Amino acid sequence: MKSLFVTLLILGGAFLAYDYFGAPPGKKLVFKSLNPPPGPKLVLAHPVQEEKPEVKEAMPEPVKPAVVEAPKPVEPPAPVKPVAPAASSGPKFEPIEALTGNWLKIPQTAFPREVKLLQEATFKMSVGASKVAAGGKAYAVGSEGGMIILAPTATSPARGQLPIDATDLKDQLNASYEKWKIVRAEELKAIAAKKALNASSAPVEAAPSSSEADAAGKPVRDSKGAFPLLLASMNRGQVTEIKPENVLDWNDPQPVMIQGKSGWAVKLTANVKTIFGLQPVEAQALVLNGKVTGWYYTGSGEEVP
């Protein structure tokens, strides 16, 4: 114990001796009075900043503006030239098949007429029968369901039958129809010219009386079932193809739109001129505000001459 105390005493003396004699000024721990007084603290006016390597940021390549083409000016559409109305080629005629029901209903006015036989025909009578060879002549006196009724002579009571194609009847009627259309076209042209002249010089049409049309402009019938308003139109020449004496039947007026307004249509059946003479045809008169505006065939829609 004593030796430990001595050792510590020696070490403490050695430390004090070193601190007094060996420690450099300013580093003495026990004999601090021997340290020189601290000098003024040196403050750098501009602290030196550590130079950092300059990092150049990669600059993005400038984006080239998209080339936008200027819109091409829209050319205005070329003005549509009005189509000149086609020159009238004359009146329209129905094919002869329409007039004859496709050769199944040939009007009786087409008979009698002499025809050429294209095949042999047998004629029967009360006391026997006779035959006429192909190439011979006979008289067509009627038709029934596409069959032609024949007689060997104009006055013979004997009768026979052949299909229409076993005679030259079709060729005859077709040729007659073509000639009739030429004559009829000239006739209709003259009628149209006369109507135009009458229309330009005609006095102003008076308002219809109560005996011709009611307050709504609807045509009224007379005691005979006819329509005085339509009869007056015929007598004025507004229509020449239909004559009062040729009217076979009058229908009741039906409401229709005429020129965007409420009007009336009166249908009738009348005999009119055809290649086969007067034949019944349906037509109608259009009435607006108590006045007849026109006459038209109900089948074709064409104006009645």
Order of alpha helices (4+ residues) and beta strands (2+ residues): alpha-alpha-beta-beta-beta-beta-beta-beta-alpha-alpha-beta-beta-beta-beta-beta
